[in-house]
Amino acid sequence: MKSIIETGFIWKVVFIFLALLTLYVEISSYTNTTVSIGELILYQWREYTLVLSCTITMVFGGGLILSKRKLQSFVLVVLICILVFLFYPIMDTQGVDHAF
């Protein structure tokens, strides 16, 4: 049986925790004048943005923890990073009457 360090369990859990923390900070920083691409995608479920993004991250994170291949781990890390960057508030809608 391999040790926890050999399987990479520690860095995977820390990475998932940091991704969830980043999502929480990004989504809590939304105001009426800032919008992200992820929020626009989930516009119908705008009040559940944090729950849905964290759920998707946990699904990818669970796959990352269970993955044994390096390529599969790399792909899941990239997907989690894309998801985190999707919810970064980048668009300023100040002065726009109807942003949506």
C-alpha distance (Angstrom), angle and dihedral (degrees) to the residues before:
residue distance angle dihedral
M1 . . .
K2 3.79 . .
S3 3.76 121.5 .
I4 3.79 123.1 -111.9
I5 3.80 91.7 -107.4
E6 3.81 93.3 52.6
T7 3.79 92.6 52.4
G8 3.81 92.4 49.5
F9 3.77 93.3 -124.2
I10 3.81 94.6 143.0
W11 3.81 97.6 54.4
K12 3.79 91.1 43.8
V13 3.81 93.1 53.7
V14 3.81 91.8 45.0
F15 3.81 90.7 48.6
I16 3.81 92.3 50.6
F17 3.81 91.4 46.6
L18 3.82 91.4 50.9
A19 3.82 91.0 47.7
L20 3.81 91.3 52.0
L21 3.81 91.6 46.0
T22 3.79 90.9 49.6
L23 3.80 91.3 49.9
Y24 3.80 90.4 50.6
V25 3.81 92.6 50.3
E26 3.81 93.1 45.0
I27 3.78 95.6 47.9
S28 3.80 93.8 43.9
S29 3.82 88.9 54.2
Y30 3.81 92.8 61.4
T31 3.78 114.8 118.2
N32 3.77 132.7 177.3
T33 3.80 89.4 -87.9
T34 3.82 101.3 46.6
V35 3.77 125.5 70.7
S36 3.79 135.0 175.7
I37 3.77 130.4 -151.5
G38 3.81 90.4 -116.0
E39 3.79 90.9 54.0
L40 3.79 90.0 51.5
I41 3.81 90.3 50.5
L42 3.82 91.1 50.0
Y43 3.81 94.1 39.8
Q44 3.81 94.1 129.0
W45 3.81 89.5 56.3
R46 3.81 95.9 36.9
E47 3.81 95.0 145.0
Y48 3.82 90.6 52.7
T49 3.81 96.4 50.0
L50 3.80 94.6 113.9
V51 3.79 93.8 46.5
L52 3.79 94.1 48.0
S53 3.79 95.4 45.0
C54 3.81 92.4 47.3
T55 3.80 90.8 47.4
I56 3.80 91.9 52.2
T57 3.81 89.9 46.9
M58 3.81 91.0 50.6
V59 3.81 91.2 50.2
F60 3.81 90.9 51.3
G61 3.81 88.9 42.5
G62 3.79 92.3 52.0
G63 3.78 88.7 52.2
L64 3.79 89.2 48.3
I65 3.80 92.4 52.2
L66 3.79 91.8 48.1
S67 3.80 95.8 43.4
K68 3.77 117.8 106.9
R69 3.79 100.4 180.0
K70 3.80 121.0 83.0
L71 3.81 94.0 -138.8
Q72 3.79 91.8 52.2
S73 3.82 90.3 48.7
F74 3.80 90.7 49.2
V75 3.82 92.4 51.0
L76 3.80 92.2 49.0
V77 3.82 92.0 48.7
V78 3.80 89.5 51.5
L79 3.82 91.0 49.0
I80 3.81 91.5 50.8
C81 3.82 90.8 48.9
I82 3.81 91.3 49.5
L83 3.80 89.7 49.7
V84 3.81 91.7 51.1
F85 3.80 92.3 48.7
L86 3.81 90.5 46.9
F87 3.80 90.3 65.7
Y88 3.82 96.5 45.9
P89 3.83 107.7 119.3
I90 3.80 101.7 -117.1
M91 3.79 106.8 145.4
D92 3.76 120.9 78.6
T93 3.80 113.0 -151.8
Q94 3.79 97.0 179.8
G95 3.78 110.9 142.6
V96 3.80 93.3 18.6
D97 3.80 111.8 120.6
H98 3.79 97.0 -159.9
A99 3.78 111.0 20.2
F100 3.78 92.7 177.0
